[in-house]
């Protein structure tokens, strides 16, 4: 393996750990019976949804997932084509 392949492998591992941490930090979407009773209140507070910590965690998870996918694809192409 070349130094570039080692660097990409380390980055893939780091981003996989970041994704695991971000997913574990997010709250569950399952609300149960209390969510059915207070459904109208959720739509009122939904206007500021983009500013909450949950929205930021979701955004960072999407970004980290995209970077992870690109790194994994590039590293597999380097192994496949022997660059």
Secondary structure, DSSP 8 states (H G I E B T S, - for coil): --HHHHHHHHHHHHHHHHHHHHHHHS--S--HHHHHHTHHHHHHHGGGGGGSHHHHHHHHHHHHHHHHHHHHHHHHHHHHHT-
